[in-house]
Amino acid sequence: MLVQALVFLLQTFLGLFTLALLLRFWIQAVRAPARNPVSHFLNALTDFMVRPARRVIPGLWGLDLSTLILAWGVQFLLLLLIALIVGAGFGAEVGLGGIRLALLAVLAVIRLSIYIVIGATLVQAILSWVAPHHPFAPTVNAFTRPFLRPFRQHIPPIGNVDLSPLFLLVVCQLLLMLPVPWLEGVVRHLP
């Protein structure tokens, strides 16, 4: 019972911190407007780690790799702590166990990124119907635009209704159903 409570607390706090780091990374990666309350909150929450990491980890192609690597690191730490608390000893294969956890952390970051895209797409679709002039709408539109662009190029609006968010959600769900769990299974069954 105590172990479950401790695992729950770790998953909640470290998981939310990973989410904050990933949101910060994606907002910067898609060039969404930085002047919004969400960006200010994420910057205030994560600056204590991101600023020092930027001195060591350079950006690449305009991407803030330090924030992405920190998100992976927090997720790796979460998986490691859970493994230690649950008592999943690594035994003689400490190196393989570490590699397995590192790969599972990569897959967890990918899964969480897909959930971020799903959430932003749902918020964007709802705002476009309910409150298209809401102050948060330009930020969400800028965030989802790169993900929706390929669909909008091939799927015209039908009766002035943009169906591209629906197709993006279907693709995200398929990614969560097929390749991500398959890769997790492969990583968990490494020799």
VENNORJO-V170441 format. One record per residue. N is the residue number from 1. NEAR is the number of other ideal C-beta (glycine too) atoms within 10 Angstrom. D_FIRST is the distance of its C-alpha to the first C-alpha in whole Angstrom. Layout:
n & near & d_first
N & NEAR & D_FIRST
N & NEAR & D_FIRST
//
This chain:
n & near & d_first
1 & 5 & 0
2 & 7 & 4
3 & 11 & 5
4 & 10 & 5
5 & 9 & 6
6 & 14 & 9
7 & 15 & 10
8 & 10 & 11
9 & 10 & 12
10 & 16 & 14
11 & 15 & 15
12 & 10 & 16
13 & 12 & 19
14 & 17 & 20
15 & 15 & 20
16 & 12 & 22
17 & 19 & 24
18 & 24 & 25
19 & 19 & 26
20 & 19 & 28
21 & 28 & 30
22 & 24 & 31
23 & 24 & 32
24 & 24 & 34
25 & 25 & 36
26 & 21 & 36
27 & 24 & 38
28 & 19 & 40
29 & 17 & 41
30 & 15 & 42
31 & 12 & 44
32 & 21 & 43
33 & 12 & 44
34 & 13 & 43
35 & 8 & 44
36 & 17 & 41
37 & 10 & 38
38 & 17 & 36
39 & 17 & 37
40 & 11 & 38
41 & 13 & 34
42 & 23 & 33
43 & 16 & 36
44 & 9 & 35
45 & 16 & 31
46 & 21 & 31
47 & 11 & 35
48 & 8 & 33
49 & 17 & 32
50 & 19 & 35
51 & 11 & 38
52 & 12 & 38
53 & 16 & 37
54 & 15 & 40
55 & 8 & 42
56 & 8 & 41
57 & 16 & 40
58 & 9 & 43
59 & 13 & 43
60 & 9 & 44
61 & 6 & 47
62 & 8 & 46
63 & 12 & 42
64 & 22 & 40
65 & 15 & 38
66 & 21 & 36
67 & 27 & 34
68 & 22 & 33
69 & 16 & 33
70 & 24 & 30
71 & 27 & 28
72 & 19 & 28
73 & 17 & 27
74 & 24 & 24
75 & 27 & 23
76 & 20 & 24
77 & 16 & 22
78 & 21 & 19
79 & 20 & 19
80 & 17 & 19
81 & 15 & 17
82 & 17 & 14
83 & 16 & 16
84 & 11 & 16
85 & 14 & 12
86 & 12 & 11
87 & 7 & 14
88 & 13 & 17
89 & 11 & 20
90 & 15 & 23
91 & 8 & 25
92 & 8 & 29
93 & 13 & 29
94 & 10 & 27
95 & 9 & 30
96 & 13 & 29
97 & 17 & 26
98 & 13 & 27
99 & 13 & 29
100 & 18 & 27
101 & 21 & 24
102 & 16 & 27
103 & 17 & 29
104 & 18 & 25
105 & 21 & 25
106 & 15 & 29
107 & 17 & 28
108 & 20 & 25
109 & 22 & 28
110 & 17 & 30
111 & 17 & 28
112 & 17 & 27
113 & 19 & 31
114 & 16 & 32
115 & 14 & 29
116 & 18 & 31
117 & 21 & 34
118 & 18 & 33
119 & 13 & 32
120 & 23 & 35
121 & 21 & 37
122 & 14 & 36
123 & 17 & 37
124 & 23 & 40
125 & 19 & 41
126 & 13 & 40
127 & 17 & 42
128 & 17 & 45
129 & 9 & 45
130 & 8 & 44
131 & 11 & 45
132 & 9 & 47
133 & 7 & 48
134 & 14 & 45
135 & 9 & 45
136 & 14 & 41
137 & 15 & 43
138 & 15 & 45
139 & 22 & 42
140 & 23 & 40
141 & 17 & 44
142 & 16 & 44
143 & 25 & 41
144 & 23 & 41
145 & 14 & 45
146 & 14 & 44
147 & 20 & 42
148 & 21 & 44
149 & 11 & 47
150 & 13 & 48
151 & 17 & 47
152 & 16 & 50
153 & 9 & 52
154 & 8 & 52
155 & 14 & 51
156 & 9 & 53
157 & 10 & 52
158 & 8 & 53
159 & 5 & 55
160 & 5 & 54
161 & 9 & 50
162 & 15 & 48
163 & 14 & 46
164 & 21 & 45
165 & 21 & 42
166 & 14 & 41
167 & 15 & 42
168 & 23 & 40
169 & 15 & 37
170 & 11 & 38
171 & 15 & 38
172 & 18 & 35
173 & 12 & 33
174 & 11 & 35
175 & 17 & 34
176 & 15 & 30
177 & 10 & 31
178 & 10 & 33
179 & 12 & 33
180 & 16 & 30
181 & 13 & 28
182 & 10 & 31
183 & 16 & 31
184 & 16 & 27
185 & 9 & 27
186 & 11 & 30
187 & 16 & 28
188 & 10 & 25
189 & 8 & 28
190 & 11 & 30
191 & 4 & 32
//
